[in-house]
Amino acid sequence: MQATLTEREVLLSDKQYFPKTGSISFENFSNIYMWRKVMHYRLIDAGGIRCLVGHYGNQPDFCLFPRAADDETLRTVLEELRSRLGSPLLLRPLDAEAVERVKRLYPDAEVIDAPWMHDYIYLQKDLSTLAGNRFHQKRNHVNNFEKKYKWEYVSVTPDNLHLLREAAAHLFAVDSRLPDEYEAILDSLDHFEELELQAGILYVEGTPVAYSIGEVMCPDVALIHIEKADRSYNGAYAMINKLFSSEFTDCTYVNREEDMGIPGLRKAKSSYHPVRMGEYSIVKI
């Protein structure tokens, strides 16, 4: 059993409690750390399990699924969470296995599908090669970009991390509608090595027009955290997606996270033909 933990904010040292073994993007530590301020994440101890609790805006508290080893421990944890956070207790996002475990303990628990939280998962070779008829339009975007612009792609390392800061600042100046996202990006860059992140930048004649940030989230799966491009450069999104995906040659799959219920984002992510969706639910106890 872990030592008693008083409720506190998430620290970089908490990475040890979130091993790279799962495939749910919300449970990835880099995601948690980047968005800890926006999501008001905090850690509490319940039944000897370190639990992540958060809330967004004026929405009620929610808890990520406590990865208890057995159902008896899980019940103890959930009852303590209900006592501390109130009822109904919201758990999110839960995969099918987690939902089944909760329903065994609480048959009357309400299960709500949460399509805006579903992860889009692709074959790495599809994104990096764009081979086949399904990707004809994407290949056209890439080919037209290559013909129209004098471009260069740079992989980010600790030695040239300043380039990524410059690219992020430039593209935020181009589109400053999401200041919370920009703050999260800068926060991640402050701890780029500790979070084991990877990134790539696309330039046109020396100007950064796109960048992407990701990591290997678990064996065989890469995770894309951030993908930004200047839309005035036609094909920049298709180009950075293809080039950055090509860096994950040891991974079979690429998880490009959720669409947040935004129609345009859903259309864009669907257009790359995910091989499967990571489907998750919200459970009310």
Buried (B, 14 or more C-beta within 10 A) or exposed (E): EEEEBEEEEBEEEBBEBBEBEBBBBBBBBBBBBBBBBBBBBBBBBBBBBBBBBBBEEEEEBBBBBBBBEEEEBBBBBBBBBBEBBEEEBBBBBBBEEBBEBBBEBBEEBEBEEBEBBBBBBBBBBBBBBBEEEEBEEBBEBBBBBEEEBEBEBBEBEEEEBEBBBEBBBBBBEBEEEEEEBBBBBBBBBEBBEEBBBBBBBBBBEEEBBBBBBBBBBBEEBBBBBBBBBBEEBEBBBBBBBBBBBBBBEEBEBBBBBBBEEEEEBBEBBEEBBBBEBBBBBBBBB
